[in-house]
């Protein structure tokens, strides 16, 4: 599949029509050298700062959720090497945990009755 992609990219460069190719990778250091040669411009987007992570946590889990006193800054400091997508998924899972616990309790009660 990689070979076919490289062949198609070579074909684009020979074509007189303008084609804009935008590629993204979570692991840019693992990209094939042949692919990197075909991508003329590279922009590295760093992982979010601690402040940005804290803002994301506040967005995904707002203040006052069920009376919780969340230490957003402390949590943000512990999310080293987490991307924005990782943080969103983490918050989603954290929000689902009480619901899963409730479902398990209801199922347990129904089997006991």
C-alpha positions, 0 to 999 in steps of 0.5 A, a space after each residue: 500500500 505504501 508503494 502505491 501511495 508513493 507512485 500516486 504522489 509521483 504521478 501528481 508531481 508530473 501532472 500539470 494540474 495543481 493538487 494540494 496534498 495535506 498529510 498529518 501524523 501522530 508519529 512524524 518520526 516514524 514516517 518513511 524517508 521516501 514519503 518525507 522526500 515527497 512532502 516538501 513542507 513540514 510543520 511540527 505542531 507540539 503537544 498542548 501546554 499545561 495551560 492549554 491542557 487545563 483549558 481542555 479539562 475545563 471544557 470537557 469537564 465543567 466546574 460543578 459537575 455533581 459537586 466535584 471540586 476538580 483540581 484542573 491545574 494538578 490534573 493538567 500537570 500530570 498529562 505529560 505527552 497527552 495530545 488534545 485528542 488523548 485528553 478528550 478521550 480521557 475526559 469522556 471515559 472519566 465522565 462515563 465511569 459513574 454511569 457504568 457504575 450505576 448500570 452495574 448496580 442496577 444489573 446487580 439489583 435486578 439479578 438479586 430480585 
